[in-house]
Amino acid sequence: MDSHRRTAVNEVTPAGRNFTPVTEQVGHLNGYKAAAMDADSFHAASQRILASINTVIDGKSDAARLALTVLLAQGHLLLEDVPGVGKTLLAKTLARSIDCTVSRIQFTPDLLPSDVTGVSIYNQASRLFEFRPGAVFANIVIGDEINRASAKTQSALLECMEEHQVTVDGDSYKLDEPFMVVATQNPIEMEGTYPLPEAQRDRFMARISMGYPDKDSEIEMLETHQATSPLAKVSAVVTSADVAAMIATVQQVYVSQAIKEYTVSVGRATRESPLLRLGASPRSMLQLLRAAKATAALDGRDFVLPDDVVSVAESVLAHRIILDRKAAGAGETPHSVIRGILSRLPVNQDPVNNPAPPAGLRRNH
């Protein structure tokens, strides 16, 4: 990365990059605000991204769709499973399918926080401290095996993920938009892993467990992947401006008052459940609704249905809650608790309290 003088935060570096201070907020995409897409363009762009991912990841179309959902909802994605099931491959394929800047961080026990965020170095020629940005300065940051690093290094991502900025030596630097962290982790029972703290897990919008592919998908992988990696053939199918416009489109998806109340009811039910020691946070309710809006947009609607909330609830909430020990001993899992809560909560279908979106927002199908 290029150097940045702390005494002149707006100075453009030799490579032309401008590190924006936090006092100058940027728009959706590196300095300008994007306009929303029309329905046909949004559908075509999303299908190109999904098709690109599915050519590399065999038999995991649901995981590919959820990864795109998180990107469009401006969240961060946690991929958790045993080694060798395609976690890093999914992250790399998503990144390569989009014409954005990408960086990869291999988390190891000796990784330092400054390796992630950057560090200020004294330049003897200019007699000034210059900021050398770390790997987090990219649109999509792939954190491989994030739970192999110490808690101190993991915490270096907290400010980046929540506030989209980095603070080093008292100076804050804004990260480019869109900004997404795609992290992979091995199960915490495996040797050499550190459990992610609750505050960090809560910053990931969704968690995916890849699982093993089915027999046919595994045979297809052996037939097509043995000579060369399919990742080598992946190229960008949408521009960074397209991504910004898709995000702007998702932001305009209509949410009725009844859907908001239903979302809050789901969160409050987790906090009141006797099966849980820790329920869902208020932040998770906001991210649940954002994910539901992205789901609606990918389904070709510009308004959210209760089914949209239900479809992403397990992925968004299961990694944030902590089971009571008795419940865990009885065989309950975070996913089973979420499913039980969703099955018991009534859905308000009253047209008076759950009105249709205003005229002009609906799309014809």
N, C-alpha and C positions, 0 to 999 in steps of 0.2 A: 504494500500500500504506500501511497505517497505521503510525504510529511505534511504536517499542518502546524503553523505557528500559533501558539496560544495567544499571542498579542494581537492577532488579526484574524478573527474567527471567520470573516467573510472572504478571505483571500483565496483565490482559486489556485490549486496546486498545479505543478507542471503538467500533470496528466489531464488537467481540466476539471477535476472534481471539486465541488464546492460543499464543504461541510457546514450545514446550516445550524446556527445556534438555536436553542429552544425558544428564544424570544421571537423568532421568525418562523411561524408555523407554515408548513407546506400543505399543498392540496393532496389529492388522492395519489398522484403519481409524480414524485420528484419535482414538485414546484407548480403544477397546474392541476385544476380540478377537471375531472372527466365527466362527460355527459353520458347519461344512461343509454343503453342499447335498445333497439326495438326487439320484439319477441323473436322474430325469425333469426336475426343476427346472433342473439344470445343463445338460442338453441343450437345453431350451427357451430358456434365457437365451443360450447360445452361438449358437443358430440365429438369434435375434433380432438379435444384434450382427452376425453375418456377413451376414444379409439386408440390414441397414441399409447396410453398407459396399458390398455388391454392387449396390445401386441407384444408387450414385454412380460407382464405379470399374468400368468395363466390361471384361470379359474378364480380370480379374485375381483370380479367386477364390483361387488359391494364395497370392498375396501377402496377401490379406485374412486368410486362415486363419493364416498365419505371424505376422502382426501380433498377432492375438488370442492365439496361442500364447505369444508373448513377454510380453504383458501378464499372462497368467495364471501365467507362470513367474517373475514379478517381475524381468524383465530390461529392457533398453533396446534400441531398434531403430534401425538405421542404414539409410536408404534412399538408394541410390546409383544415379544414372543421369544421362543428358543432360537438359537442361531441357525441360519441357513434356510429360512422360510421366505425370504424376499423382502425383509423390512427395508434395508438400505436400497435395494433395487427399486422399490416403489417410490421412495423419496427421491432418488436420482432421476427416475423417469418423469415424475411430476415436474421436477425442476427443469429438465431438458426440454419438456414440451412447451415451455413458456419462455419467451424471449426476454428474460430478466437476468440480473446478475445473481450468481450462485456461488456459495462457498461451502466448504465441508470442514468440519472439526471432528477429529478423532479423539474422543474423550478417553484419557488414560489417568492412572493415579497420580502421575507427576505433572499433569497439565495445570498451568497457573491461570488465575483469573485474567491477568494481563494478556495472555495468549488469546483470550476470547474478546475482550473489550478493546485492547490496545494499551499503549503506554506512552508517556511523555519522555522524550530523550533530549538531552542537552546538546545543542549544536555549537561546537567551539568556534566555528567560522562566523556564525551570525550572533553568537552569545545569547541565544534564545532557546527556550524549550519548545520542541516541535512534537506534535502529536502524531504518533504512528498508529493508525487505526488497526484494530484486530479483525479477525475473520467474521465477526458479527455484522460488519458493514457490507451487507448484500441484501437483495430482495428476498431470496430464499436461503436460509441457513440450515444445512443438514448437520445435526449433531449425532454422530454415530456412537452408540453404546454410552449414552449420557450418564448412566448410573455406574460407570466404572471410574468416574472422577470423584474427588472428594466433595464434601458438602460445600466447602468454601468456593470451589470452582463452579459448582452447579449454581450457587447463588449469584454468580456474575451475570446470569441470564435473567434474573428477576426483573430488574429495571428495564432491560431491553424488551422483554416480552410484554410487559404491562404498559410502559410509557413510550415505547419506541424511541428511546434515547439512551445514550451512554454518558455517564459522568466519570471523568478521570481527573484527579487532582483539582477538584472544585469546578471544572469546566464541563459543561454539558454539550453533547453533539447529537443532533437529530439524525435518526436513521431514515433511509429512503423508504418510500411507500410504493407499492405494497410491501409489507414485511411479514414474513412467516418463518417460524422455526418448526422444522420437521425433525423430531428426535426419535431415535430408536433406543430401546433398552432391553436387556435380557431379564428374565425373571429373577427376582431378588434372592431366590434360593440358590442361584448359581454362584460358584466361587468367584471372588474378586469383585463383587457388586456392592454398591451402597444404595440403600433405599432413598428415593427422592423425598424431600420434605414435603409436608402438606401444602405449604405456600407455593411450591414450584408445581406440584401436580395440579393445583387449582388454576394455574395460568395456562394450562393446556386445555383448549376447547374440547377436544375429543381424544379418546384412546381407542386404538384398533389392535385387536389380537389377530394376527394374520392366520394362524392355524396352518395345518398341513394341507396341501392341495389334494383333490380327489385323484383316483387312479388314472382316469383319462387325461387329466391335466398334467399329471406327473409324467405319463408316457409322452405326451406332446412336448413337454419340456426337454426330455431326453432326445427327441428327434430333431428339435429345432435349435437347441441351445448348445449342443456339444461342440460344434465347430467354432462358432464365434458368438460373442455376447450380443443379444438383440438390442442392448442399450446403445451399441455403436451406431445403429441405424436410426436412432431417434433424433429428430430435429424439431425445432420450435414450430408449432402449428398455430400459435397465436402470438401477437405482439404484446409488449408490456402495456401499450395503450389499450388494447383489447381487454386485458385483465382489469385495468382500472375502470373501464366502462362497464364490465360485468359486475364489479363490486358496487358501482354506483347504481346499477339496475337492481341488485339485491336490496340495497338500502331503501329503495322506493317501494318495496313490497308492503302491502297494507296489512296491518294487524289490528283486529277489532279489540274492544275492551274485554269481551268475554274470553278471548284467547290469552290476553295478558293475565286475567284473573286465574285462568286454568294453569298457566305456567307457574304463577306464584304458589298456587295450591299444591302443585307437585313438589316444589322446593320446601314448603312448610311441612308437608307430610313426611319428608325425610328427616326433618329435625325433630318431629314428634314421635317418630317410630321407635318402639322399645327394642327393635332389633339392631339399631344403629347407635354407635357411640359418638359419631360425628356426622351431621347431616350436610346437605348441600348449602353452599354459601350464596349470598346475594349476587356475587359476581357470576356464579354458575347459572343463575336464572337469566341474566342478561345474555350470556353466551348460548344458552339453550334456545332463547328466542331468535337470536341471530342465525343459529344453525337451522332453525325451522324456516326462517325466511329464505335462506339459500336453498333449502329443500323444495320449498314451494316454487321458487324461480326455476329450478332444474326440472320440475314437473310441468312447467309451462303455465304456471299461475302467478298472478301478482297479488294474491291474498293468501293468508295462512289459514290452514285448517287444523283442527285438533290432531288429526292423523300426522301432520308434519311434526308436531311437538313430540308425539309418541314415538315416531320412527327414529328420532335421534336421541331420545332421552337416555337410553342405556349407555350409548357411546359418550355422551356428554357428562353424565352424572356418576357412573359406576366407579370411576377412578378417584372421585373426590370424597366419597363417603367411607366411613370406617365401621366395620361390623362390631357389634357387641360380642364379647368372648363366648357367651352362652349361645348366641345365634350362630356364630361360626362353628362351635362344637356340634350344633344340631344339624349342620350341613347347609346352612344358608350361605349364599354368595351375594355380593353387591348387585349382580344382575338380577338374581331372583327377588331381592327386596324391591328393586325398582319396578320389576314387572308386577309384583303384588300391589304396589302403591298405585300404579297406572290402572290396574284392573278394578280397583275399588273407588277411584275418584270419578264422580259424575262429570259428564261433559255437557255444558250448557248449549243447547241447540235452539234456544228461544230466539226467533228472528228479531224481537224487540231489543233484547240485550246483546244479541250477536248479529249485528246488521251486516248486510253485504257491503263491499267496498263502494266508495262514491263513484258515481257515473264518470266514465272516462278512464278509470283505472283497470277495468276488466279487459281481458283479451278474449277475442273470439276463438273458438276451437272448431 
